[in-house]
Amino acid sequence: MPPSQTLSNPHHRVWNLAWPMILSNISVPLLGAVDTAILGHLSSPEYLSGVAVGAALTSMLLWAFGFLRMGTTSLVARSGDSGESWLLRALVLAFSLGAILIPLALPLVDTAVQWMNASPQAAPHAQSYLQIRLLAAPLALANFALLGFFIGRQDSRAPLYLLLAANLLNIVLDLVFIIGLGMGARGAALATVFADLFAFVLGLLLLRRFDRKILTRLVRTLQRADFLPWRNTGPWIELVQINTDLFLRTLLLLFTFTFFTAQGAQQGDAVLAANAILIQLLMMTSYALDGFAHATESLVGNAIHRQSRRQFQAIIRAAGHWAAGTAVAITLVLLLGEPVLLPLFTNLEPVLAQAKQVYGWLCALPLVAVWSYQLDGVFIGAGKSRQMRDTMFVATVLIFLPAWWFTLPLGNHGIWFSLFLWFIARSLGLLSVFYYYTWKKIWI
């Protein structure tokens, strides 16, 4: 793509990359929403509560390695070539970490569920869900690397095909295993495992669409002696450095949401289930807004590679305008859609009552969270992972946890208020670094 095209049509470029990512991203929480809706209509909230706990723990274990997606996107976007070598290193790292994770995490399942304060009725369902989901850890991590490669290459259609196909299969298998076979939480976990396997195979096929000989070249590269970490340390050190910062940042993010779920669990299954429903809605809004952030990652990385300050600024402005407008639209939909949205997830009156009490917090979150997503995209694209780590630490340790402590008497409102402040702190922290780097002309 010529740089002039990017400069003359920044809104066009952002939208062309963002809309497939928005659709594909929405399919991820939509899958969780279907899980929640199916389990929420079973005879007891213990199924929904168990999967909520199990899914939160699975997210903390697997999405802690989400740096494989972000780091790969950053390195591929700034590489100036096809990025195949970065993809291969990311895949090797993904399978290695996944293989290590299984024997380390499985013995800790019972302890983790107890830490989440799951009720005696919900705990067995959470344990079953976790044990099954962990078996697909290597595939889940490898899929992160594949998504990162496609986004870094500004190929937003491939993630769309990949995520939509895999999540539609997951939904179908949910209906078969949970409703048809009555497998409950085990069925929800099995459906996701099969979907992870399907996604990896489809990802390899999509690579061949990019270049029919790419898989052959990747295998040959893997066999070369100079690819090994101890023979060519430079690229591996760069990969580990950016991914370590993103790993620590992601751990803090996932800790916040896991802690949030655990605090809801202490207030009973009805509050836990209500928060699970609202978090699903929050994830849907977050993944939609992340479409613009993903576009920003790729285009900012390209601007950094070209050393074009004008392209860098034009992309940030265009993506920011689209993201802000979308956040306002989402808030309006949430406000007007409450009577329709909540009953879609459950018909249990205690759960609905609890969800309605804190629904206002959910409606306000997109307006403040959107800037943290967008600035994440800028910093990922520019390879500034350390700054993301540091601002996330401040937001989590110095803002979120103290706010939770001081608002304990407010119950569930206190938890949601703390999450609201956490998003504000993330946005303001990244914004301050962004303006400082712009003033010092550090970006380009």
Secondary structure, 3 states (H helix, E strand, C coil): CCHHHHHHCHHHHHHHHHHHHHHHHHHHHHHHHHHHHHHHCCCCHHHHHHHHHHHHHHHHHHHHHCHHHHHHHHHHHCCCCCCHHHHHHHHHHHHHHHHHHHHHHHHHHHHHHHHCCCCCCCHHHHHHHHHHHHHHHHHHHHHHHHHHHHHHCCCCHHHHHHHHHHHHHHHHHHHHHHHHCCCHHHHHHHHHHHHHHHHHHHHHHHHHHHCCCHHHHHHHHHHCHHHCCCCCHHHHHHHHHHHHHHHHHHHHHHHHHHHHHHHHHCCCHHHHHHHHHHHHHHHHHHHHHHHHHHHHHHHHHHHHHHCCHHHHHHHHHHHHHHHHHHHHHHHHHHHHHHHHHHHHHCCCHHHHHHHHHCHHHHHHHHHHHHHHHHHHHHHHHHCCHHHHHHHHHHHHHHHHHHHHHHCHHHCHHHHHHHHHHHHHHHHHHHHHHHHHHHHCCCCC
